[in-house]
């Protein structure tokens, strides 16, 4: 089992209204493709919200699609067949997201448990959270 990266600090302590949970494990067990449900949930996120996707495997192909749409992820493995992927806006979008969640900018970390996906920090834009 690979070592996991640390959860980005911006994901710690999210309140009830900031976390949207989507469990697709049963969909996949039944042979249903959950991609449209996942993307609809991502599209429905409002500033300050993150999507926590629960799946029976690490959905690595999803990461590229999310990245192309401006989202980052943090992945954790609970067991070989139980994964959680935290999906949140990346880069400039992440600055606005963090302002709504924490009241101030912080650094973003795009990471994965995959060894070929190194952690890449990004910083908020100048004047982030300025009124």
N, CA, C and O atoms as a Tinker XYZ file with bonds, in Angstrom:
   524  protein
     1  N      0.839000   -1.187000    0.000000    73     2
     2  CA     0.000000    0.000000    0.000000    64     1     3
     3  C      0.882000    1.247000    0.000000    63     2     4     5
     4  O      1.856000    1.314000    0.750000    81     3
     5  N      0.562000    2.204000   -0.805000    73     3     6
     6  CA     1.335000    3.441000   -0.896000    64     5     7
     7  C      1.007000    4.378000    0.254000    63     6     8     9
     8  O     -0.092000    4.348000    0.807000    81     7
     9  N      1.973000    5.206000    0.600000    73     7    10
    10  CA     1.737000    6.206000    1.637000    64     9    11
    11  C      0.855000    7.317000    1.070000    63    10    12    13
    12  O      1.003000    7.716000   -0.085000    81    11
    13  N     -0.048000    7.800000    1.887000    73    11    14
    14  CA    -0.928000    8.880000    1.457000    64    13    15
    15  C     -0.282000   10.218000    1.769000    63    14    16    17
    16  O      0.519000   10.333000    2.696000    81    15
    17  N     -0.636000   11.220000    0.992000    73    15    18
    18  CA    -0.179000   12.562000    1.276000    64    17    19
    19  C     -1.069000   13.148000    2.356000    63    18    20    21
    20  O     -2.180000   12.670000    2.586000    81    19
    21  N     -0.585000   14.169000    3.005000    73    19    22
    22  CA    -1.374000   14.814000    4.037000    64    21    23
    23  C     -2.549000   15.555000    3.423000    63    22    24    25
    24  O     -2.449000   16.117000    2.333000    81    23
    25  N     -3.651000   15.544000    4.133000    73    23    26
    26  CA    -4.827000   16.264000    3.671000    64    25    27
    27  C     -4.519000   17.761000    3.666000    63    26    28    29
    28  O     -3.960000   18.277000    4.634000    81    27
    29  N     -4.877000   18.465000    2.591000    73    27    30
    30  CA    -4.668000   19.914000    2.568000    64    29    31
    31  C     -5.391000   20.567000    3.746000    63    30    32    33
    32  O     -6.538000   20.231000    4.038000    81    31
    33  N     -4.725000   21.488000    4.411000    73    31    34
    34  CA    -5.295000   22.151000    5.585000    64    33    35
    35  C     -6.629000   22.820000    5.270000    63    34    36    37
    36  O     -7.491000   22.934000    6.142000    81    35
    37  N     -6.800000   23.260000    4.030000    73    35    38
    38  CA    -8.048000   23.929000    3.663000    64    37    39
    39  C     -9.253000   22.993000    3.707000    63    38    40    41
    40  O    -10.391000   23.460000    3.680000    81    39
    41  N     -9.026000   21.677000    3.775000    73    39    42
    42  CA   -10.126000   20.723000    3.847000    64    41    43
    43  C    -10.477000   20.342000    5.278000    63    42    44    45
    44  O    -11.510000   19.716000    5.516000    81    43
    45  N     -9.640000   20.708000    6.217000    73    43    46
    46  CA    -9.897000   20.378000    7.615000    64    45    47
    47  C    -10.995000   21.267000    8.194000    63    46    48    49
    48  O    -11.062000   22.458000    7.892000    81    47
    49  N    -11.830000   20.695000    9.004000    73    47    50
    50  CA   -12.824000   21.453000    9.749000    64    49    51
    51  C    -13.936000   22.070000    8.921000    63    50    52    53
    52  O    -14.512000   23.080000    9.324000    81    51
    53  N    -14.249000   21.488000    7.779000    73    51    54
    54  CA   -15.347000   22.027000    6.977000    64    53    55
    55  C    -16.667000   21.801000    7.703000    63    54    56    57
    56  O    -16.925000   20.714000    8.220000    81    55
    57  N    -17.490000   22.830000    7.737000    73    55    58
    58  CA   -18.799000   22.725000    8.378000    64    57    59
    59  C    -19.764000   21.894000    7.559000    63    58    60    61
    60  O    -19.484000   21.539000    6.414000    81    59
    61  N    -20.893000   21.591000    8.153000    73    59    62
    62  CA   -21.917000   20.744000    7.537000    64    61    63
    63  C    -22.331000   21.226000    6.148000    63    62    64    65
    64  O    -22.490000   20.408000    5.242000    81    63
    65  N    -22.506000   22.515000    5.964000    73    63    66
    66  CA   -22.961000   23.052000    4.680000    64    65    67
    67  C    -21.882000   23.141000    3.619000    63    66    68    69
    68  O    -22.175000   23.469000    2.469000    81    67
    69  N    -20.635000   22.855000    3.983000    73    67    70
    70  CA   -19.529000   22.976000    3.034000    64    69    71
    71  C    -19.136000   21.655000    2.394000    63    70    72    73
    72  O    -18.331000   21.630000    1.464000    81    71
    73  N    -19.693000   20.569000    2.881000    73    71    74
    74  CA   -19.328000   19.239000    2.386000    64    73    75
    75  C    -20.550000   18.584000    1.731000    63    74    76    77
    76  O    -21.620000   18.491000    2.333000    81    75
    77  N    -20.365000   18.136000    0.494000    73    75    78
    78  CA   -21.413000   17.417000   -0.229000    64    77    79
    79  C    -20.904000   15.998000   -0.441000    63    78    80    81
    80  O    -19.874000   15.796000   -1.084000    81    79
    81  N    -21.616000   15.019000    0.093000    73    79    82
    82  CA   -21.200000   13.621000   -0.007000    64    81    83
    83  C    -21.943000   12.921000   -1.143000    63    82    84    85
    84  O    -23.153000   13.083000   -1.302000    81    83
    85  N    -21.205000   12.146000   -1.925000    73    83    86
    86  CA   -21.787000   11.349000   -3.003000    64    85    87
    87  C    -21.150000    9.965000   -2.960000    63    86    88    89
    88  O    -19.951000    9.821000   -3.199000    81    87
    89  N    -21.949000    8.953000   -2.658000    73    87    90
    90  CA   -21.477000    7.577000   -2.565000    64    89    91
    91  C    -21.941000    6.827000   -3.814000    63    90    92    93
    92  O    -23.141000    6.654000   -4.027000    81    91
    93  N    -20.990000    6.384000   -4.637000    73    91    94
    94  CA   -21.332000    5.675000   -5.877000    64    93    95
    95  C    -20.998000    4.182000   -5.802000    63    94    96    97
    96  O    -21.032000    3.490000   -6.820000    81    95
    97  N    -20.681000    3.690000   -4.627000    73    95    98
    98  CA   -20.308000    2.288000   -4.483000    64    97    99
    99  C    -21.438000    1.344000   -4.906000    63    98   100   101
   100  O    -21.196000    0.367000   -5.614000    81    99
   101  N    -22.650000    1.629000   -4.482000    73    99   102
   102  CA   -23.778000    0.760000   -4.839000    64   101   103
   103  C    -24.094000    0.847000   -6.331000    63   102   104   105
   104  O    -24.421000   -0.163000   -6.955000    81   103
   105  N    -23.998000    2.044000   -6.905000    73   103   106
   106  CA   -24.194000    2.196000   -8.357000    64   105   107
   107  C    -23.258000    1.261000   -9.116000    63   106   108   109
   108  O    -23.685000    0.546000  -10.023000    81   107
   109  N    -22.003000    1.271000   -8.747000    73   107   110
   110  CA   -21.014000    0.448000   -9.441000    64   109   111
   111  C    -21.246000   -1.043000   -9.206000    63   110   112   113
   112  O    -21.048000   -1.851000  -10.113000    81   111
   113  N    -21.661000   -1.410000   -8.002000    73   111   114
   114  CA   -21.972000   -2.817000   -7.731000    64   113   115
   115  C    -23.101000   -3.320000   -8.632000    63   114   116   117
   116  O    -23.120000   -4.483000   -9.037000    81   115
   117  N    -24.038000   -2.424000   -8.935000    73   115   118
   118  CA   -25.187000   -2.771000   -9.788000    64   117   119
   119  C    -24.862000   -2.667000  -11.276000    63   118   120   121
   120  O    -25.710000   -2.968000  -12.117000    81   119
   121  N    -23.652000   -2.247000  -11.604000    73   119   122
   122  CA   -23.248000   -2.127000  -12.997000    64   121   123
   123  C    -23.635000   -0.816000  -13.648000    63   122   124   125
   124  O    -23.571000   -0.687000  -14.871000    81   123
   125  N    -24.044000    0.179000  -12.830000    73   123   126
   126  CA   -24.419000    1.496000  -13.361000    64   125   127
   127  C    -23.206000    2.415000  -13.406000    63   126   128   129
   128  O    -22.398000    2.436000  -12.478000    81   127
   129  N    -23.085000    3.163000  -14.476000    73   127   130
   130  CA   -21.984000    4.117000  -14.652000    64   129   131
   131  C    -22.334000    5.414000  -13.911000    63   130   132   133
   132  O    -23.336000    6.049000  -14.240000    81   131
   133  N    -21.525000    5.823000  -12.909000    73   131   134
   134  CA   -21.861000    7.003000  -12.111000    64   133   135
   135  C    -21.292000    8.333000  -12.632000    63   134   136   137
   136  O    -21.455000    9.367000  -11.983000    81   135
   137  N    -20.631000    8.314000  -13.790000    73   135   138
   138  CA   -19.944000    9.524000  -14.255000    64   137   139
   139  C    -20.869000   10.737000  -14.322000    63   138   140   141
   140  O    -20.488000   11.817000  -13.869000    81   139
   141  N    -22.066000   10.588000  -14.872000    73   139   142
   142  CA   -22.967000   11.739000  -15.005000    64   141   143
   143  C    -23.412000   12.254000  -13.638000    63   142   144   145
   144  O    -23.554000   13.463000  -13.457000    81   143
   145  N    -23.633000   11.364000  -12.679000    73   143   146
   146  CA   -23.984000   11.806000  -11.314000    64   145   147
   147  C    -22.835000   12.572000  -10.674000    63   146   148   149
   148  O    -23.045000   13.583000  -10.003000    81   147
   149  N    -21.616000   12.080000  -10.888000    73   147   150
   150  CA   -20.441000   12.739000  -10.313000    64   149   151
   151  C    -20.285000   14.137000  -10.910000    63   150   152   153
   152  O    -20.104000   15.110000  -10.177000    81   151
   153  N    -20.356000   14.237000  -12.231000    73   151   154
   154  CA   -20.153000   15.531000  -12.879000    64   153   155
   155  C    -21.290000   16.509000  -12.555000    63   154   156   157
   156  O    -21.053000   17.713000  -12.451000    81   155
   157  N    -22.510000   16.009000  -12.396000    73   155   158
   158  CA   -23.624000   16.868000  -11.990000    64   157   159
   159  C    -23.389000   17.408000  -10.579000    63   158   160   161
   160  O    -23.671000   18.574000  -10.301000    81   159
   161  N    -22.873000   16.558000   -9.694000    73   159   162
   162  CA   -22.586000   16.995000   -8.325000    64   161   163
   163  C    -21.465000   18.032000   -8.311000    63   162   164   165
   164  O    -21.528000   19.003000   -7.558000    81   163
   165  N    -20.440000   17.830000   -9.141000    73   163   166
   166  CA   -19.348000   18.805000   -9.244000    64   165   167
   167  C    -19.890000   20.134000   -9.763000    63   166   168   169
   168  O    -19.560000   21.192000   -9.227000    81   167
   169  N    -20.716000   20.084000  -10.800000    73   167   170
   170  CA   -21.274000   21.301000  -11.392000    64   169   171
   171  C    -22.182000   22.051000  -10.414000    63   170   172   173
   172  O    -22.317000   23.271000  -10.507000    81   171
   173  N    -22.796000   21.337000   -9.490000    73   171   174
   174  CA   -23.716000   21.957000   -8.542000    64   173   175
   175  C    -23.017000   22.573000   -7.332000    63   174   176   177
   176  O    -23.658000   23.243000   -6.523000    81   175
   177  N    -21.704000   22.351000   -7.203000    73   175   178
   178  CA   -20.992000   22.936000   -6.057000    64   177   179
   179  C    -21.060000   24.456000   -6.112000    63   178   180   181
   180  O    -20.895000   25.055000   -7.175000    81   179
   181  N    -21.301000   25.067000   -4.970000    73   179   182
   182  CA   -21.281000   26.520000   -4.857000    64   181   183
   183  C    -19.994000   26.909000   -4.146000    63   182   184   185
   184  O    -19.380000   26.063000   -3.495000    81   183
   185  N    -19.564000   28.175000   -4.251000    73   183   186
   186  CA   -18.336000   28.582000   -3.564000    64   185   187
   187  C    -18.376000   28.190000   -2.085000    63   186   188   189
   188  O    -19.357000   28.419000   -1.377000    81   187
   189  N    -17.283000   27.599000   -1.662000    73   187   190
   190  CA   -17.173000   27.165000   -0.276000    64   189   191
   191  C    -17.520000   25.705000   -0.066000    63   190   192   193
   192  O    -17.368000   25.203000    1.048000    81   191
   193  N    -17.983000   25.000000   -1.096000    73   191   194
   194  CA   -18.332000   23.592000   -0.956000    64   193   195
   195  C    -17.286000   22.692000   -1.598000    63   194   196   197
   196  O    -16.620000   23.071000   -2.560000    81   195
   197  N    -17.159000   21.490000   -1.042000    73   195   198
   198  CA   -16.335000   20.436000   -1.628000    64   197   199
   199  C    -17.214000   19.212000   -1.810000    63   198   200   201
   200  O    -18.186000   19.020000   -1.079000    81   199
   201  N    -16.874000   18.397000   -2.772000    73   199   202
   202  CA   -17.559000   17.129000   -2.995000    64   201   203
   203  C    -16.683000   16.023000   -2.443000    63   202   204   205
   204  O    -15.494000   15.960000   -2.754000    81   203
   205  N    -17.254000   15.153000   -1.630000    73   203   206
   206  CA   -16.537000   13.989000   -1.133000    64   205   207
   207  C    -17.175000   12.770000   -1.797000    63   206   208   209
   208  O    -18.285000   12.359000   -1.458000    81   207
   209  N    -16.440000   12.211000   -2.745000    73   207   210
   210  CA   -16.898000   11.078000   -3.529000    64   209   211
   211  C    -16.438000    9.786000   -2.880000    63   210   212   213
   212  O    -15.256000    9.650000   -2.563000    81   211
   213  N    -17.331000    8.841000   -2.674000    73   211   214
   214  CA   -16.984000    7.540000   -2.099000    64   213   215
   215  C    -17.113000    6.505000   -3.197000    63   214   216   217
   216  O    -18.158000    6.417000   -3.842000    81   215
   217  N    -16.059000    5.711000   -3.425000    73   215   218
   218  CA   -16.031000    4.727000   -4.509000    64   217   219
   219  C    -15.312000    3.463000   -4.047000    63   218   220   221
   220  O    -14.559000    3.505000   -3.073000    81   219
   221  N    -15.533000    2.334000   -4.735000    73   219   222
   222  CA   -14.877000    1.085000   -4.348000    64   221   223
   223  C    -13.460000    0.935000   -4.906000    63   222   224   225
   224  O    -12.812000   -0.088000   -4.684000    81   223
   225  N    -12.982000    1.942000   -5.624000    73   223   226
   226  CA   -11.624000    1.934000   -6.168000    64   225   227
   227  C    -11.191000    3.380000   -6.353000    63   226   228   229
   228  O    -12.014000    4.294000   -6.321000    81   227
   229  N     -9.899000    3.577000   -6.545000    73   227   230
   230  CA    -9.414000    4.937000   -6.810000    64   229   231
   231  C     -9.798000    5.301000   -8.247000    63   230   232   233
   232  O     -9.351000    4.645000   -9.187000    81   231
   233  N    -10.615000    6.331000   -8.427000    73   231   234
   234  CA   -11.095000    6.690000   -9.765000    64   233   235
   235  C    -10.093000    7.568000  -10.526000    63   234   236   237
   236  O    -10.411000    8.694000  -10.907000    81   235
   237  N     -8.893000    7.047000  -10.740000    73   235   238
   238  CA    -7.814000    7.816000  -11.367000    64   237   239
   239  C     -8.196000    8.457000  -12.702000    63   238   240   241
   240  O     -7.797000    9.598000  -12.935000    81   239
   241  N     -8.945000    7.798000  -13.594000    73   239   242
   242  CA    -9.309000    8.463000  -14.854000    64   241   243
   243  C    -10.135000    9.739000  -14.649000    63   242   244   245
   244  O    -10.123000   10.630000  -15.499000    81   243
   245  N    -10.836000    9.824000  -13.546000    73   243   246
   246  CA   -11.649000   11.003000  -13.247000    64   245   247
   247  C    -10.782000   12.232000  -12.974000    63   246   248   249
   248  O    -11.213000   13.356000  -13.230000    81   247
   249  N     -9.576000   12.035000  -12.461000    73   247   250
   250  CA    -8.720000   13.156000  -12.067000    64   249   251
   251  C     -8.397000   14.077000  -13.243000    63   250   252   253
   252  O     -8.388000   15.299000  -13.096000    81   251
   253  N     -8.138000   13.500000  -14.380000    73   251   254
   254  CA    -7.813000   14.317000  -15.559000    64   253   255
   255  C     -9.020000   15.166000  -15.973000    63   254   256   257
   256  O     -8.876000   16.352000  -16.271000    81   255
   257  N    -10.192000   14.563000  -15.991000    73   255   258
   258  CA   -11.415000   15.292000  -16.345000    64   257   259
   259  C    -11.649000   16.431000  -15.363000    63   258   260   261
   260  O    -11.971000   17.549000  -15.767000    81   259
   261  N    -11.487000   16.150000  -14.078000    73   259   262
   262  CA   -11.670000   17.188000  -13.063000    64   261   263
   263  C    -10.650000   18.310000  -13.239000    63   262   264   265
   264  O    -10.993000   19.488000  -13.145000    81   263
   265  N     -9.404000   17.943000  -13.492000    73   263   266
   266  CA    -8.351000   18.936000  -13.694000    64   265   267
   267  C     -8.646000   19.842000  -14.874000    63   266   268   269
   268  O     -8.388000   21.044000  -14.810000    81   267
   269  N     -9.181000   19.288000  -15.948000    73   267   270
   270  CA    -9.528000   20.088000  -17.127000    64   269   271
   271  C    -10.661000   21.058000  -16.834000    63   270   272   273
   272  O    -10.816000   22.058000  -17.534000    81   271
   273  N    -11.450000   20.774000  -15.810000    73   271   274
   274  CA   -12.566000   21.641000  -15.431000    64   273   275
   275  C    -12.202000   22.558000  -14.266000    63   274   276   277
   276  O    -13.064000   23.256000  -13.731000    81   275
   277  N    -10.923000   22.559000  -13.870000    73   275   278
   278  CA   -10.467000   23.469000  -12.825000    64   277   279
   279  C    -10.614000   22.960000  -11.406000    63   278   280   281
   280  O    -10.671000   23.748000  -10.463000    81   279
   281  N    -10.676000   21.641000  -11.248000    73   279   282
   282  CA   -10.817000   21.080000   -9.915000    64   281   283
   283  C     -9.599000   20.258000   -9.539000    63   282   284   285
   284  O     -8.979000   19.613000  -10.384000    81   283
   285  N     -9.270000   20.291000   -8.266000    73   283   286
   286  CA    -8.196000   19.494000   -7.693000    64   285   287
   287  C     -8.836000   18.400000   -6.842000    63   286   288   289
   288  O    -10.049000   18.392000   -6.634000    81   287
   289  N     -8.013000   17.487000   -6.358000    73   287   290
   290  CA    -8.541000   16.410000   -5.532000    64   289   291
   291  C     -7.522000   16.010000   -4.473000    63   290   292   293
   292  O     -6.319000   16.235000   -4.612000    81   291
   293  N     -8.032000   15.426000   -3.441000    73   291   294
   294  CA    -7.209000   14.755000   -2.433000    64   293   295
   295  C     -7.871000   13.408000   -2.199000    63   294   296   297
   296  O     -9.078000   13.331000   -1.969000    81   295
   297  N     -7.080000   12.354000   -2.259000    73   295   298
   298  CA    -7.610000   11.000000   -2.218000    64   297   299
   299  C     -7.133000   10.271000   -0.973000    63   298   300   301
   300  O     -5.972000   10.378000   -0.578000    81   299
   301  N     -8.051000    9.528000   -0.361000    73   299   302
   302  CA    -7.667000    8.687000    0.770000    64   301   303
   303  C     -8.259000    7.297000    0.585000    63   302   304   305
   304  O     -9.385000    7.136000    0.113000    81   303
   305  N     -7.477000    6.303000    0.968000    73   303   306
   306  CA    -7.896000    4.909000    0.884000    64   305   307
   307  C     -8.249000    4.424000    2.281000    63   306   308   309
   308  O     -7.415000    4.459000    3.186000    81   307
   309  N     -9.478000    3.974000    2.453000    73   307   310
   310  CA    -9.912000    3.408000    3.731000    64   309   311
   311  C     -9.630000    1.906000    3.756000    63   310   312   313
   312  O     -9.338000    1.334000    4.806000    81   311
   313  N     -9.722000    1.279000    2.581000    73   311   314
   314  CA    -9.458000   -0.158000    2.387000    64   313   315
   315  C     -9.241000   -0.343000    0.888000    63   314   316   317
   316  O     -9.433000    0.589000    0.106000    81   315
   317  N     -8.844000   -1.540000    0.497000    73   315   318
   318  CA    -8.580000   -1.798000   -0.921000    64   317   319
   319  C     -9.802000   -1.520000   -1.794000    63   318   320   321
   320  O     -9.661000   -1.185000   -2.970000    81   319
   321  N    -11.002000   -1.657000   -1.223000    73   319   322
   322  CA   -12.229000   -1.438000   -1.988000    64   321   323
   323  C    -13.084000   -0.308000   -1.425000    63   322   324   325
   324  O    -14.308000   -0.319000   -1.554000    81   323
   325  N    -12.427000    0.666000   -0.799000    73   323   326
   326  CA   -13.162000    1.789000   -0.192000    64   325   327
   327  C    -12.301000    3.043000   -0.230000    63   326   328   329
   328  O    -11.330000    3.166000    0.517000    81   327
   329  N    -12.667000    3.971000   -1.109000    73   327   330
   330  CA   -11.898000    5.194000   -1.331000    64   329   331
   331  C    -12.778000    6.425000   -1.164000    63   330   332   333
   332  O    -13.972000    6.391000   -1.463000    81   331
   333  N    -12.184000    7.507000   -0.687000    73   331   334
   334  CA   -12.836000    8.817000   -0.657000    64   333   335
   335  C    -11.974000    9.783000   -1.450000    63   334   336   337
   336  O    -10.755000    9.825000   -1.284000    81   335
   337  N    -12.615000   10.555000   -2.310000    73   335   338
   338  CA   -11.923000   11.572000   -3.097000    64   337   339
   339  C    -12.580000   12.903000   -2.790000    63   338   340   341
   340  O    -13.772000   13.090000   -3.035000    81   339
   341  N    -11.799000   13.823000   -2.253000    73   339   342
   342  CA   -12.275000   15.166000   -1.950000    64   341   343
   343  C    -12.006000   16.018000   -3.186000    63   342   344   345
   344  O    -10.860000   16.140000   -3.619000    81   343
   345  N    -13.037000   16.594000   -3.744000    73   343   346
   346  CA   -12.950000   17.357000   -4.989000    64   345   347
   347  C    -13.275000   18.810000   -4.683000    63   346   348   349
   348  O    -14.306000   19.112000   -4.082000    81   347
   349  N    -12.382000   19.715000   -5.104000    73   347   350
   350  CA   -12.547000   21.133000   -4.791000    64   349   351
   351  C    -11.916000   21.982000   -5.890000    63   350   352   353
   352  O    -11.039000   21.505000   -6.610000    81   351
   353  N    -12.354000   23.240000   -6.027000    73   351   354
   354  CA   -11.791000   24.112000   -7.067000    64   353   355
   355  C    -10.293000   24.305000   -6.874000    63   354   356   357
   356  O     -9.806000   24.373000   -5.746000    81   355
   357  N     -9.572000   24.391000   -7.979000    73   355   358
   358  CA    -8.120000   24.549000   -7.974000    64   357   359
   359  C     -7.742000   25.943000   -8.454000    63   358   360   361
   360  O     -8.540000   26.627000   -9.095000    81   359
   361  N     -6.548000   26.347000   -8.147000    73   359   362
   362  CA    -5.931000   27.595000   -8.603000    64   361   363
   363  C     -6.753000   28.812000   -8.219000    63   362   364   365
   364  O     -7.124000   28.953000   -7.054000    81   363
   365  N     -7.046000   29.692000   -9.161000    73   363   366
   366  CA    -7.752000   30.938000   -8.857000    64   365   367
   367  C     -9.119000   30.633000   -8.261000    63   366   368   369
   368  O     -9.545000   31.299000   -7.318000    81   367
   369  N     -9.808000   29.638000   -8.797000    73   367   370
   370  CA   -11.096000   29.235000   -8.240000    64   369   371
   371  C    -10.960000   28.797000   -6.799000    63   370   372   373
   372  O    -11.855000   29.025000   -5.986000    81   371
   373  N     -9.836000   28.166000   -6.481000    73   371   374
   374  CA    -9.614000   27.706000   -5.117000    64   373   375
   375  C     -9.441000   28.884000   -4.168000    63   374   376   377
   376  O     -9.817000   28.790000   -2.999000    81   375
   377  N     -8.882000   29.986000   -4.646000    73   375   378
   378  CA    -8.737000   31.152000   -3.785000    64   377   379
   379  C    -10.105000   31.679000   -3.375000    63   378   380   381
   380  O    -10.325000   31.984000   -2.202000    81   379
   381  N    -11.020000   31.788000   -4.324000    73   379   382
   382  CA   -12.367000   32.237000   -4.005000    64   381   383
   383  C    -13.060000   31.226000   -3.101000    63   382   384   385
   384  O    -13.778000   31.595000   -2.172000    81   383
   385  N    -12.834000   29.936000   -3.387000    73   383   386
   386  CA   -13.424000   28.881000   -2.577000    64   385   387
   387  C    -12.935000   28.967000   -1.134000    63   386   388   389
   388  O    -13.727000   28.860000   -0.197000    81   387
   389  N    -11.605000   29.165000   -0.957000    73   387   390
   390  CA   -11.052000   29.256000    0.386000    64   389   391
   391  C    -11.525000   30.503000    1.110000    63   390   392   393
   392  O    -11.748000   30.464000    2.320000    81   391
   393  N    -11.682000   31.611000    0.392000    73   391   394
   394  CA   -12.169000   32.833000    1.025000    64   393   395
   395  C    -13.563000   32.592000    1.595000    63   394   396   397
   396  O    -13.871000   33.019000    2.708000    81   395
   397  N    -14.396000   31.909000    0.829000    73   395   398
   398  CA   -15.756000   31.624000    1.286000    64   397   399
   399  C    -15.755000   30.649000    2.456000    63   398   400   401
   400  O    -16.626000   30.718000    3.324000    81   399
   401  N    -14.783000   29.743000    2.484000    73   399   402
   402  CA   -14.774000   28.706000    3.521000    64   401   403
   403  C    -14.074000   29.158000    4.795000    63   402   404   405
   404  O    -14.527000   28.863000    5.901000    81   403
   405  N    -12.971000   29.875000    4.631000    73   403   406
   406  CA   -12.140000   30.179000    5.795000    64   405   407
   407  C    -12.031000   31.662000    6.113000    63   406   408   409
   408  O    -11.558000   32.024000    7.190000    81   407
   409  N    -12.454000   32.518000    5.209000    73   407   410
   410  CA   -12.332000   33.945000    5.435000    64   409   411
   411  C    -10.988000   34.501000    4.996000    63   410   412   413
   412  O    -10.751000   35.698000    5.161000    81   411
   413  N    -10.114000   33.699000    4.455000    73   411   414
   414  CA    -8.808000   34.185000    4.016000    64   413   415
   415  C     -8.154000   33.222000    3.063000    63   414   416   417
   416  O     -8.524000   32.049000    3.010000    81   415
   417  N     -7.171000   33.709000    2.296000    73   415   418
   418  CA    -6.505000   32.830000    1.329000    64   417   419
   419  C     -5.549000   31.875000    2.027000    63   418   420   421
   420  O     -5.099000   32.128000    3.144000    81   419
   421  N     -5.253000   30.798000    1.364000    73   419   422
   422  CA    -4.238000   29.870000    1.835000    64   421   423
   423  C     -3.675000   29.166000    0.621000    63   422   424   425
   424  O     -4.112000   29.425000   -0.500000    81   423
   425  N     -2.722000   28.290000    0.820000    73   423   426
   426  CA    -2.113000   27.600000   -0.300000    64   425   427
   427  C     -2.898000   26.356000   -0.643000    63   426   428   429
   428  O     -3.429000   25.677000    0.235000    81   427
   429  N     -2.966000   26.067000   -1.916000    73   427   430
   430  CA    -3.647000   24.880000   -2.414000    64   429   431
   431  C     -2.631000   23.770000   -2.604000    63   430   432   433
   432  O     -1.461000   24.027000   -2.887000    81   431
   433  N     -3.079000   22.552000   -2.448000    73   431   434
   434  CA    -2.234000   21.407000   -2.736000    64   433   435
   435  C     -3.025000   20.443000   -3.582000    63   434   436   437
   436  O     -4.083000   19.971000   -3.165000    81   435
   437  N     -2.532000   20.146000   -4.754000    73   435   438
   438  CA    -3.156000   19.128000   -5.587000    64   437   439
   439  C     -2.363000   17.862000   -5.320000    63   438   440   441
   440  O     -1.150000   17.830000   -5.527000    81   439
   441  N     -3.037000   16.829000   -4.864000    73   439   442
   442  CA    -2.302000   15.630000   -4.519000    64   441   443
   443  C     -3.126000   14.392000   -4.776000    63   442   444   445
   444  O     -4.323000   14.453000   -5.057000    81   443
   445  N     -2.456000   13.286000   -4.673000    73   443   446
   446  CA    -3.090000   11.992000   -4.869000    64   445   447
   447  C     -2.269000   10.962000   -4.134000    63   446   448   449
   448  O     -1.124000   11.216000   -3.761000    81   447
   449  N     -2.854000    9.801000   -3.927000    73   447   450
   450  CA    -2.078000    8.712000   -3.354000    64   449   451
   451  C     -1.242000    8.054000   -4.433000    63   450   452   453
   452  O     -0.377000    7.232000   -4.128000    81   451
   453  N     -1.481000    8.398000   -5.684000    73   451   454
   454  CA    -0.716000    7.808000   -6.780000    64   453   455
   455  C      0.715000    8.317000   -6.745000    63   454   456   457
   456  O      0.947000    9.516000   -6.588000    81   455
   457  N      1.665000    7.422000   -6.888000    73   455   458
   458  CA     3.072000    7.801000   -6.816000    64   457   459
   459  C      3.490000    8.666000   -7.999000    63   458   460   461
   460  O      4.439000    9.440000   -7.881000    81   459
   461  N      2.808000    8.554000   -9.135000    73   459   462
   462  CA     3.168000    9.346000  -10.305000    64   461   463
   463  C      2.463000   10.692000  -10.332000    63   462   464   465
   464  O      2.580000   11.426000  -11.314000    81   463
   465  N      1.733000   11.031000   -9.271000    73   463   466
   466  CA     1.039000   12.313000   -9.182000    64   465   467
   467  C      1.579000   13.080000   -7.986000    63   466   468   469
   468  O      0.967000   13.055000   -6.918000    81   467
   469  N      2.708000   13.761000   -8.138000    73   467   470
   470  CA     3.309000   14.444000   -6.988000    64   469   471
   471  C      2.467000   15.631000   -6.534000    63   470   472   473
   472  O      1.674000   16.184000   -7.297000    81   471
   473  N      2.656000   16.002000   -5.287000    73   471   474
   474  CA     1.994000   17.171000   -4.742000    64   473   475
   475  C      2.562000   18.418000   -5.412000    63   474   476   477
   476  O      3.778000   18.583000   -5.505000    81   475
   477  N      1.677000   19.289000   -5.876000    73   475   478
   478  CA     2.094000   20.524000   -6.523000    64   477   479
   479  C      1.398000   21.699000   -5.855000    63   478   480   481
   480  O      0.204000   21.905000   -6.070000    81   479
   481  N      2.121000   22.481000   -5.043000    73   479   482
   482  CA     1.458000   23.607000   -4.393000    64   481   483
   483  C      1.212000   24.746000   -5.375000    63   482   484   485
   484  O      2.010000   24.982000   -6.283000    81   483
   485  N      0.125000   25.432000   -5.188000    73   483   486
   486  CA    -0.171000   26.640000   -5.952000    64   485   487
   487  C     -0.548000   27.712000   -4.948000    63   486   488   489
   488  O     -1.099000   27.407000   -3.891000    81   487
   489  N     -0.261000   28.945000   -5.263000    73   487   490
   490  CA    -0.570000   30.012000   -4.322000    64   489   491
   491  C     -1.756000   30.824000   -4.820000    63   490   492   493
   492  O     -2.032000   30.853000   -6.019000    81   491
   493  N     -2.462000   31.485000   -3.900000    73   491   494
   494  CA    -3.592000   32.299000   -4.314000    64   493   495
   495  C     -3.119000   33.508000   -5.107000    63   494   496   497
   496  O     -1.965000   33.924000   -5.003000    81   495
   497  N     -4.009000   34.054000   -5.885000    73   495   498
   498  CA    -3.658000   35.224000   -6.678000    64   497   499
   499  C     -3.476000   36.428000   -5.774000    63   498   500   501
   500  O     -4.056000   36.479000   -4.689000    81   499
   501  N     -2.668000   37.413000   -6.210000    73   499   502
   502  CA    -2.480000   38.618000   -5.414000    64   501   503
   503  C     -3.824000   39.285000   -5.164000    63   502   504   505
   504  O     -4.662000   39.374000   -6.062000    81   503
   505  N     -4.020000   39.747000   -3.952000    73   503   506
   506  CA    -5.257000   40.421000   -3.599000    64   505   507
   507  C     -6.401000   39.483000   -3.319000    63   506   508   509
   508  O     -7.551000   39.909000   -3.212000    81   507
   509  N     -6.089000   38.181000   -3.196000    73   507   510
   510  CA    -7.159000   37.217000   -2.921000    64   509   511
   511  C     -7.852000   37.589000   -1.630000    63   510   512   513
   512  O     -7.194000   37.959000   -0.658000    81   511
   513  N     -9.153000   37.499000   -1.604000    73   511   514
   514  CA   -10.006000   37.812000   -0.467000    64   513   515
   515  C    -10.049000   39.291000   -0.150000    63   514   516   517
   516  O    -10.590000   39.678000    0.885000    81   515
   517  N     -9.490000   40.133000   -1.016000    73   515   518
   518  CA    -9.547000   41.570000   -0.768000    64   517   519
   519  C    -10.968000   42.056000   -0.964000    63   518   520   521
   520  O    -11.669000   41.608000   -1.871000    81   519
   521  N    -11.387000   42.974000   -0.112000    73   519   522
   522  CA   -12.756000   43.477000   -0.243000    64   521   523
   523  C    -12.834000   44.698000   -1.119000    63   522   524
   524  O    -13.920000   45.240000   -1.327000    81   523
